[in-house]
């Protein structure tokens, strides 16, 4: 659980279930990331207790997203707008 006073709570869970790869393929279908994402067999799921509050305080949301991408060198899928963000390579 990630929590800051006055901000939304973020629960982060690593999921390695058989449905992950199938859902990754569905998410990436028809995108430029289709081939690479189709190999994803694990993901972090982030549950936000108050999405509206989290979107209003976008910096916290971006920090959580960035930390997970840095730790995993993975893609980020934002279900609230359908955006896929490729891994950052520095």
C-alpha positions as CSV (number, residue, x, y, z in Angstrom):
1,X,0.0,0.0,0.0
2,X,1.4,3.4,-1.0
3,X,-0.2,6.3,0.9
4,X,0.5,10.0,1.5
5,X,-1.5,12.2,3.8
6,X,-4.2,13.9,1.9
7,X,-3.8,11.8,-1.2
8,X,-5.4,8.6,-2.6
9,X,-4.2,5.2,-1.5
10,X,-2.6,3.0,-4.0
11,X,-2.6,-0.8,-3.6
12,X,0.0,-2.5,-5.7
13,X,-0.1,-6.3,-6.4
14,X,2.2,-8.4,-8.7
15,X,0.0,-10.8,-10.7
16,X,1.5,-13.9,-12.4
17,X,-1.7,-15.7,-13.4
18,X,-2.4,-17.4,-16.7
19,X,-5.0,-14.8,-17.7
20,X,-2.3,-12.0,-17.7
21,X,-0.7,-13.0,-21.0
22,X,-4.1,-13.3,-22.7
23,X,-5.3,-9.9,-21.5
24,X,-1.9,-8.3,-22.5
25,X,-2.4,-9.6,-26.0
26,X,-6.0,-8.2,-26.1
27,X,-4.8,-4.8,-24.8
28,X,-2.0,-4.5,-27.3
29,X,-3.9,-5.9,-30.3
30,X,-3.6,-3.5,-33.3
31,X,-1.0,-1.3,-31.6
32,X,2.7,-0.8,-32.4
33,X,3.4,-2.7,-29.2
34,X,1.4,-5.8,-30.1
35,X,4.4,-8.1,-30.6
36,X,6.4,-7.2,-27.5
37,X,3.5,-6.9,-25.1
38,X,2.1,-10.3,-26.3
39,X,5.0,-11.9,-24.3
40,X,4.1,-10.2,-21.0
41,X,3.1,-12.9,-18.5
42,X,3.2,-10.8,-15.3
43,X,2.0,-7.4,-14.3
44,X,1.6,-4.9,-11.5
45,X,-2.0,-4.1,-10.8
46,X,-2.6,-0.8,-9.1
47,X,-5.9,-0.2,-7.3
48,X,-6.7,3.4,-6.5
49,X,-9.2,4.1,-3.8
50,X,-10.2,7.5,-5.3
51,X,-9.3,7.8,-9.0
52,X,-10.8,11.3,-9.3
53,X,-8.6,12.5,-6.4
54,X,-5.6,10.7,-7.9
55,X,-6.1,12.3,-11.3
56,X,-6.4,15.7,-9.6
57,X,-3.1,15.1,-7.9
58,X,-1.4,13.7,-11.1
59,X,2.2,14.0,-9.7
60,X,1.6,11.2,-7.2
61,X,0.1,9.0,-9.8
62,X,3.0,9.7,-12.2
63,X,5.5,8.9,-9.4
64,X,3.9,5.5,-8.7
65,X,3.7,4.8,-12.5
66,X,7.3,5.8,-13.0
67,X,8.6,3.8,-10.0
68,X,6.9,0.7,-11.3
69,X,8.2,1.2,-14.8
70,X,11.7,1.8,-13.6
71,X,11.6,-1.3,-11.3
72,X,10.2,-3.6,-14.1
73,X,11.5,-2.1,-17.3
74,X,8.0,-2.8,-18.5
75,X,5.1,-1.2,-20.3
76,X,2.4,0.8,-18.5
77,X,-1.3,0.4,-19.5
78,X,-3.6,3.2,-18.3
79,X,-7.1,1.7,-18.3
80,X,-8.9,5.0,-17.7
81,X,-7.8,6.3,-21.1
82,X,-6.5,3.1,-22.9
83,X,-2.9,4.6,-23.3
84,X,0.1,2.3,-23.5
85,X,3.4,3.8,-22.4
86,X,6.6,2.0,-23.6
87,X,9.5,1.4,-21.2
88,X,11.8,4.3,-20.6
89,X,15.4,3.5,-21.6
90,X,18.0,6.0,-20.4
